[in-house]
């Protein structure tokens, strides 16, 4: 008996020892990871200081040639330059994932970019100083005033929802007011150009399919909250100007506005809007934020003369309707599958529909007034499933169930890029950092995601996918998102999984998969600045996954 007890104690001790060893290894990796990050940011700081000093010296020399009294030294505060707020990636950083930034000087052509390298500095005739516009994501210009519950299209708060704290903001009877942004970043009224965010191109394509081992992400914790929808979820979109806000839509026709709390550990439902179409009470097929962040756009169907585009204006007072429907109806039949705002200075969006059409919408003078123009209706022989805009030139990329990928140049009015693959195309998504790289989702199991270079005709860079346990059918409701640093893709699944792909990994499978819900996952979006993934599922829950 004593020997049996001794054996049990030994087994428990061995298990505890193994657990402690594993914990030590895990924490050692954390320490090593943080040391690498510190070293990286220290080197970036040193390089930035050197570039600042060099620029100050050049300015001093320039002024000394034109002034009688030369000025050779400038303090750091002597020159104030607006800096672009970069998206903070929640991913770990290594020396392999830091490509050089490329010159934006040739951004309007397909010519390859020149890396910003010290060896090339002596060839420059004159240094170029790019001062990007500020487009911060910390706070939103959205205000939500009192609203009447008599109108089903008005935003109305739910009585059972806890009220968030906004400092000096007033909480009114049937609505909340989000305080305005600090001076200089207010939402501009319609009809004016927004402060355009000047992004930097980074050459990521050369790193695709280059590593034999993936870089994985630690999912530390997950929290699930009820979505407050009565039917299955359809869309999830993060606000482009406020890191705290995101919206969800569902088959009940409602659009819910959420605020992230406690650095992503929870979220509070702020308000709900009834965005069902006017005639047939259809739900939004797809939604998109206006780049200013003050309104949401929804698309529906062209059948039966129903409304095609709805605008949910979050800045309107109670005396006006918050949901308005555009009068123009350029699509002729079927579902409008996708809406996407273009990444260009002039605010515009593009829709793609089951009538094979790609429609370009531009702002007209006046509130909630948009002018549609059909870019093409015959280049696709089947439903257009996805549309997107390329950053480096005014090109609209569309993909369809006819297996075609079309890049339509708005300046020349013709297709500059054409490609056809062996599988139906279900969505398209440009990389946020490399302006030449884009992803296409297809219907082929275990080859659902394909990467392409817009400069190369009929050439696939890499492909990967996942094996579905529940079914072989591919749903167009399963969507992907890029990580802020452009190296990772997340995808929903017909299974209760979030699949994560490191595009540098030379395998065709996910770099890791996270069991995130009880039923199929439609989408998992990367937060712009927090180490957070936000997911939606047919289990009627919103998942908040800490990936710090």
Secondary structure, DSSP 8 states (H G I E B T S, - for coil): -HHHHHHHHHHHHHHHHHHHHHHHHHHHHHHHHHHHHHHHHHHHHHHHHHHHHHHHHHHHHHHHHHSSS------TTSS-----------S---GGG---BB-GGGTTSSS---B--GGGGGG-SS-----------S----------TTSTTS-B--TTS-----TT--EETTEE------TT-----TTS---------B--GGGTT-BSS-------EEEEEE---SS-EEEEEE-SS-TTEEEEEETTSEEEEEEEEGGGTEEEEEEEEE---TTT----SEEEE-TTSSEEEEE-B-GGG---EEEEETT--TTS-SEEE-S-----SSBEEEEEE-SSSS-EEEEEETTS-EEEEEE-SSTT-EEEEEEESSS-SS-EEEEEE-SSSSEEEEEETTSEEEEEETTTTEEEEEEE-SS-EEEEEE-SS-TTEEEEEESSTT--EEEEETTSTT-EEEEE----SS-S---TT--EEE-TTSSEEEE-BSSSEEEEEETTB-SSS-SEEEE--SS-EEEEEE-SSSSEEEEEETTSEEEEEE--
